[in-house]
Amino acid sequence: LKRARGLKPSCPRVCPRPLARCVALRDLAMQVLVTGAGGKTGCIVVRKLLERGAGFKVRAMVRSKESEDSLREKLGESLASSLEVVHGDILKKESLPNAFQGVEAAVVVTSAMPQLDKLSLVKVIGVKLLTFGQVSTRPDFYYLEGQSPEHVDWAGQRDQIDAAKAAGVKHIVLVSSMAGTLPEHFLNANMGRIVLWKRKAEKYLCASGIPYTIIHPGGLLPHPGPQANVPALGGKRQLFLSVDDKLVVEGDELKEEGKQDQIRSLIPREDVAEICVQSLVEPDAKNRAFDLGSGSEGQGDVYTGDFGALLATLNGENCYYDKADLPASSL
């Protein structure tokens, strides 16, 4: 059964087992829904689940036929052939029940998408020039109408949790973000309090009664910008778990000391997706909320896949949910 739960492919392409045995293994497979499957991280989660073979039956939720076609193209014909796709929109809660029906576990990878205010770059450059590079400032961001963090990261995730509960889902893995205890962090101050809205949805999940795993990744690699096309491979770094943004605070201090190579508040998307998948099959991952970061490539002991041992480094700690005032919503 452990193999059938996805830790290793149970059924190779040419199956030496009797057909009835292969069918039985598929019947044991965990039915998993991935929402936000058309996004960068969501697509990787889908791929990793499919690569585990008979351990999982994978359903991906995307918003449109165009998103479905793009996802299937990224996966390739072989993997995509065993993928079930449903169309749904987290901003239209009436589309959610069908997606969650018959699902045992869900990986929620949805997020609001900030848009760069290009005019604010003038301010960034101006400050840099006027201070001879001694002072820097951040650009501003905005969201398309009806797609703010309040709509997507709070109401959209709340409605997914409600749909999951109504469908009898037994486990939700929710991908959120670090900075949920830091209202003045750039992600909150310049991006519409996005992580505080995510945190509000996390609290809702914790109170829902559904077993959960809440993952707060650090800065996702590769970053947008000049390094966007530089690959950030998974399985090449030491991974670290922590709570309550300790890795963020540590990283800011290391930057000031000029020790950027020691920062642990960044992580490749590939590694985030791997921890999502392992959270589905690791019993000790249920009802846990933690921050996830990594060391620099080539430093430390590369994560070998023992998620139970990695969780043990927390010594039973979970993220605390009363460290920051969360925004009120009219939605």
C-alpha positions as CSV (number, residue, x, y, z in Angstrom):
1,L,0.0,0.0,0.0
2,K,2.9,2.4,0.7
3,R,4.1,2.0,-2.8
4,A,0.6,2.4,-4.1
5,R,0.4,5.8,-2.3
6,G,2.9,7.3,-4.6
7,L,6.3,7.0,-2.9
8,K,7.5,5.0,-5.9
9,P,6.0,4.2,-9.2
10,S,4.1,1.0,-8.7
11,C,3.3,0.0,-12.2
12,P,5.9,0.5,-15.0
13,R,5.0,1.3,-18.5
14,V,5.0,-2.4,-19.4
15,C,3.4,-4.0,-16.4
16,P,4.7,-7.4,-15.4
17,R,1.8,-7.9,-13.0
18,P,-1.5,-9.6,-14.0
19,L,-4.0,-7.0,-15.3
20,A,-6.3,-7.5,-12.3
21,R,-3.4,-6.6,-10.0
22,C,-2.7,-3.4,-11.9
23,V,-6.3,-2.5,-11.7
24,A,-6.3,-3.1,-8.0
25,L,-3.4,-0.8,-7.5
26,R,-5.1,2.0,-9.5
27,D,-8.2,1.5,-7.2
28,L,-5.9,2.1,-4.2
29,A,-4.5,5.3,-5.7
30,M,-5.2,8.6,-4.0
31,Q,-7.5,10.9,-6.0
32,V,-5.8,14.3,-5.8
33,L,-7.1,17.6,-7.1
34,V,-4.6,20.4,-7.9
35,T,-6.1,23.9,-8.1
36,G,-4.0,26.6,-9.7
37,A,-2.6,23.9,-12.0
38,G,-2.0,26.3,-14.8
39,G,0.4,28.3,-12.8
40,K,4.2,27.9,-12.6
41,T,4.2,25.9,-9.3
42,G,0.9,24.2,-9.8
43,C,2.1,22.7,-13.1
44,I,5.1,21.2,-11.4
45,V,3.0,19.7,-8.7
46,V,0.8,18.0,-11.3
47,R,3.9,16.7,-13.1
48,K,5.4,15.3,-10.0
49,L,2.2,13.6,-9.0
50,L,1.8,12.0,-12.5
51,E,5.5,10.9,-12.5
52,R,4.7,8.7,-9.4
53,G,2.6,6.5,-11.5
54,A,-0.1,4.4,-10.0
55,G,0.1,6.0,-6.6
56,F,-2.1,8.9,-7.5
57,K,-5.1,9.7,-9.8
58,V,-4.6,13.3,-10.7
59,R,-7.2,15.9,-11.5
60,A,-6.1,19.4,-12.4
61,M,-8.4,22.5,-12.3
62,V,-7.7,25.3,-14.7
63,R,-9.9,28.2,-15.9
64,S,-10.1,27.6,-19.6
65,K,-9.5,25.3,-22.6
66,E,-6.4,27.5,-23.4
67,S,-5.0,26.8,-19.9
68,E,-5.7,23.1,-20.3
69,D,-3.9,23.0,-23.7
70,S,-0.9,24.8,-22.3
71,L,-0.7,22.5,-19.3
72,R,-0.9,19.4,-21.4
73,E,1.8,20.7,-23.7
74,K,4.1,21.4,-20.8
75,L,3.5,17.9,-19.4
76,G,4.1,16.1,-22.7
77,E,1.8,13.5,-24.3
78,S,2.9,10.6,-22.1
79,L,2.1,12.2,-18.8
80,A,-0.9,14.2,-20.0
81,S,-2.6,11.1,-21.2
82,S,-3.4,10.0,-17.7
83,L,-4.4,13.5,-16.4
84,E,-8.0,14.4,-15.8
85,V,-8.7,18.2,-16.3
86,V,-11.7,20.1,-15.0
87,H,-12.5,23.8,-15.8
88,G,-13.3,25.9,-12.8
89,D,-12.7,29.4,-11.5
90,I,-12.1,30.1,-7.8
91,L,-13.8,33.5,-8.3
92,K,-17.0,31.6,-9.3
93,K,-17.8,29.4,-6.4
94,E,-20.6,27.6,-8.3
95,S,-17.9,26.1,-10.5
96,L,-16.0,24.5,-7.5
97,P,-18.3,21.6,-6.3
98,N,-17.8,19.5,-9.5
99,A,-14.0,19.9,-9.2
100,F,-13.8,18.7,-5.6
101,Q,-16.4,15.8,-6.1
102,G,-14.8,12.4,-5.3
103,V,-11.5,13.9,-4.3
104,E,-9.5,12.5,-1.3
105,A,-6.9,15.2,-1.1
106,A,-6.4,18.6,-2.7
107,V,-3.3,20.8,-3.3
108,V,-4.3,24.4,-3.4
109,V,-1.7,26.5,-5.4
110,T,-3.9,29.5,-6.3
111,S,-2.7,33.1,-5.8
112,A,-3.5,36.6,-6.9
113,M,-1.2,37.9,-9.6
114,P,0.3,41.4,-9.0
115,Q,0.9,43.6,-12.0
116,L,3.9,45.9,-12.1
117,D,3.1,49.6,-12.2
118,K,5.7,50.6,-14.8
119,L,5.4,54.3,-14.0
120,S,6.7,53.5,-10.5
121,L,10.0,52.5,-12.0
122,V,10.7,56.1,-12.7
123,K,10.6,56.8,-9.0
124,V,12.9,53.8,-8.3
125,I,15.4,55.0,-10.8
126,G,15.1,58.7,-9.7
127,V,15.8,57.9,-6.0
128,K,18.8,55.8,-7.0
129,L,20.2,58.6,-9.1
130,L,19.5,61.4,-6.6
131,T,21.2,59.5,-3.7
132,F,24.1,58.2,-5.8
133,G,22.9,54.7,-5.2
134,Q,22.9,55.0,-1.4
135,V,19.1,54.7,-1.1
136,S,16.8,52.3,-2.9
137,T,13.0,52.0,-3.1
138,R,10.6,49.4,-4.3
139,P,8.2,49.6,-7.4
140,D,4.5,49.6,-6.9
141,F,2.0,46.9,-8.0
142,Y,-1.7,46.7,-8.8
143,Y,-4.2,44.0,-9.5
144,L,-6.8,43.6,-12.3
145,E,-10.3,44.4,-11.3
146,G,-11.9,41.7,-9.2
147,Q,-8.6,39.8,-8.9
148,S,-7.1,41.4,-5.7
149,P,-5.7,39.4,-2.9
150,E,-8.9,39.9,-1.0
151,H,-10.8,38.3,-3.9
152,V,-8.4,35.5,-4.7
153,D,-6.3,34.7,-1.6
154,W,-9.1,35.2,0.9
155,A,-12.5,34.7,-0.7
156,G,-11.3,32.3,-3.4
157,Q,-9.4,30.1,-1.0
158,R,-12.3,30.2,1.5
159,D,-14.7,29.0,-1.1
160,Q,-12.3,26.2,-2.1
161,I,-12.1,25.1,1.5
162,D,-15.9,25.1,1.8
163,A,-16.3,23.1,-1.4
164,A,-13.7,20.6,-0.2
165,K,-15.5,20.2,3.1
166,A,-18.8,19.7,1.4
167,A,-17.2,17.0,-0.8
168,G,-15.6,15.2,2.1
169,V,-12.0,15.9,1.2
170,K,-9.7,14.4,3.8
171,H,-6.6,16.5,3.5
172,I,-5.7,19.9,2.0
173,V,-2.2,21.0,1.2
174,L,-2.2,24.8,1.0
175,V,0.7,26.7,-0.6
176,S,0.9,30.1,0.9
177,S,4.0,32.4,1.5
178,M,6.4,33.6,4.2
179,A,5.8,37.1,5.6
180,G,2.4,36.4,7.2
181,T,3.6,37.8,10.5
182,L,5.2,40.9,8.9
183,P,2.7,43.6,7.9
184,E,5.5,46.0,6.8
185,H,7.1,43.4,4.6
186,F,7.3,44.4,0.9
187,L,4.8,41.7,-0.1
188,N,2.2,43.3,2.2
189,A,3.2,47.0,2.0
190,N,3.5,47.1,-1.8
191,M,1.3,44.3,-2.9
192,G,-2.0,44.9,-1.3
193,R,-1.3,42.9,1.9
194,I,-1.3,39.8,-0.1
195,V,0.2,37.5,2.5
196,L,-2.1,38.8,5.2
197,W,-5.1,37.9,3.1
198,K,-3.5,34.4,2.6
199,R,-3.0,34.2,6.3
200,K,-6.7,34.9,6.8
201,A,-7.6,31.9,4.6
202,E,-5.1,29.7,6.5
203,K,-6.8,30.5,9.7
204,Y,-10.1,29.6,8.1
205,L,-8.6,26.2,6.9
206,C,-7.3,25.5,10.4
207,A,-10.8,26.1,11.9
208,S,-12.5,24.0,9.1
209,G,-11.9,20.6,10.7
210,I,-10.2,19.4,7.5
211,P,-6.7,17.9,8.1
212,Y,-4.3,20.4,6.6
213,T,-0.7,21.0,5.7
214,I,0.1,24.7,5.2
215,I,3.4,25.5,3.4
216,H,5.0,29.0,3.5
217,P,7.7,29.0,0.8
218,G,10.3,31.7,0.8
219,G,11.1,33.7,-2.4
220,L,10.4,31.4,-5.3
221,L,13.3,30.6,-7.7
222,P,13.8,31.5,-10.4
223,H,12.9,35.1,-9.6
224,P,11.3,37.4,-12.2
225,G,13.7,39.8,-13.8
226,P,17.2,39.4,-15.3
227,Q,17.6,35.9,-13.7
228,A,14.1,34.6,-14.8
229,N,15.5,32.3,-17.4
230,V,18.3,30.9,-15.2
231,P,17.1,27.4,-14.1
232,A,16.6,26.7,-10.4
233,L,16.7,22.9,-10.3
234,G,15.1,21.0,-7.5
235,G,16.9,18.3,-5.5
236,K,20.1,20.3,-5.4
237,R,19.9,22.1,-2.0
238,Q,19.6,21.6,1.7
239,L,16.0,22.3,2.8
240,F,15.1,24.0,6.0
241,L,11.8,24.3,7.9
242,S,11.0,27.0,10.4
243,V,8.1,29.0,11.7
244,D,6.8,32.6,12.1
245,D,9.1,34.2,9.5
246,K,12.3,33.5,11.3
247,L,14.0,32.7,8.0
248,V,12.9,36.1,6.6
249,V,14.2,38.1,9.5
250,E,17.5,36.1,9.4
251,G,17.8,36.7,5.7
252,D,17.4,40.5,6.1
253,E,20.1,40.5,8.7
254,L,22.4,38.4,6.5
255,K,21.9,40.9,3.6
256,E,23.0,43.8,5.7
257,E,26.1,41.8,6.7
258,G,26.9,41.0,3.0
259,K,26.3,37.3,3.5
260,Q,23.8,36.7,0.8
261,D,25.2,33.2,0.2
262,Q,24.0,32.2,3.7
263,I,20.4,33.3,3.1
264,R,17.8,30.4,3.6
265,S,14.6,32.3,2.7
266,L,14.7,31.4,-1.0
267,I,13.6,28.1,-2.6
268,P,13.2,26.6,-6.1
269,R,9.6,25.9,-7.2
270,E,10.6,22.4,-7.9
271,D,11.4,21.8,-4.3
272,V,8.2,23.4,-3.1
273,A,6.2,21.1,-5.4
274,E,8.2,18.1,-4.1
275,I,7.2,18.9,-0.5
276,C,3.6,19.3,-1.5
277,V,3.6,15.8,-2.9
278,Q,5.4,14.3,0.1
279,S,2.9,16.1,2.4
280,L,0.2,14.0,0.9
281,V,1.8,10.7,2.0
282,E,3.6,11.6,5.2
283,P,1.3,11.1,8.2
284,D,3.2,13.6,10.4
285,A,2.5,16.3,7.9
286,K,-1.1,16.6,8.8
287,N,-2.2,19.6,10.9
288,R,1.2,21.3,10.4
289,A,2.0,24.8,9.3
290,F,5.6,25.7,8.5
291,D,8.0,28.0,6.6
292,L,10.1,26.3,3.9
293,G,13.4,27.6,2.6
294,S,16.7,26.3,1.2
295,G,20.4,26.9,1.3
296,S,22.5,27.9,-1.6
297,E,23.1,25.2,-4.2
298,G,26.3,23.3,-3.4
299,Q,26.2,24.1,0.3
300,G,25.1,21.8,3.1
301,D,23.5,18.4,2.9
302,V,21.2,18.0,-0.1
303,Y,17.7,17.0,0.9
304,T,17.4,13.3,0.2
305,G,13.6,13.0,0.4
306,D,13.1,12.0,4.1
307,F,10.3,14.4,4.8
308,G,9.6,12.8,8.2
309,A,13.1,13.6,9.3
310,L,12.8,17.2,7.9
311,L,9.6,17.7,9.9
312,A,11.3,16.5,13.0
313,T,13.7,19.4,12.9
314,L,10.7,21.6,13.9
315,N,10.5,19.8,17.3
316,G,6.8,19.9,17.1
317,E,6.5,23.7,16.4
318,N,3.7,25.1,14.2
319,C,3.3,28.6,12.9
320,Y,1.4,30.9,15.3
321,Y,-1.6,32.7,13.9
322,D,-2.0,35.6,16.3
323,K,1.2,37.5,15.6
324,A,-0.3,40.0,13.1
325,D,-3.7,41.7,12.8
326,L,-5.5,40.4,9.7
327,P,-7.6,42.5,7.4
328,A,-11.4,42.6,7.6
329,S,-13.3,41.6,4.5
330,S,-16.7,42.5,3.1
331,L,-16.7,39.6,0.7
